Amino acid sequence: VGAPLVALWHAIWAVAVALTALAAQMMDGLKDAPLAALLLMAFPDVAVFGEKDWQQLAIIRRLATDLNIPAEIVGAPILRETDGLAMSSRNAYLNPQQRSVAGALFHTLQAAGSTISGGASVPDTLSAARAGLESAGFRVDYLLLADEASLQPVNGALPGARLFVAARLLYHGVAEVIARMN
């Protein structure tokens, strides 16, 4: 991508943020307005967002649908380290002890997903997964099985269900590790 295109992108984003600030003074509930304004001004055929933050991707897809924004919203697959941890710039904040434990998050989600797919109780499986994560040193903010589009909790292995977890490793300093799993 050339420098002029990057400069144009930054200018469009600045206008979107300024318009949002102005609109926010007049109306509440416009937290998605910068993105909507950006998509409407840039008018892309395709906009790609990472699946690492699935909830954000689902909200962006809904926003584009609700506002009839003609861009195709595409999810880019999660890239993982060899131990399963999602690649992220946040991983640089993990100390060596945290980094050695962080891959357990992915493996715990994989095991829980397999267990639920096998017909096990969702509450029991999530409770066991939470306990395993906590014993490994994570503070679990949430762990749930939800519909990938509506983000509403579901209570069984349904098509389109995903496991969502937000957990923090509790060592010296705090680093947030968030994971999602189909």
Secondary structure, DSSP 8 states (H G I E B T S, - for coil): --HHHHHHHHHHHHHHHHHHHHHHHH-S--TTHHHHHHHHHH--SEEEEEGGGHHHHHHHHHHHHHTT---EEEEE---B-TTS-B--GGGGGS-HHHHHHHTHHHHHHHHHHHHHHTT--HHHHHHHHHHHHHHTTEEEEEEEEEETTT--B-SS--TTEEEEEEEEEESSSEEEEEEEE-
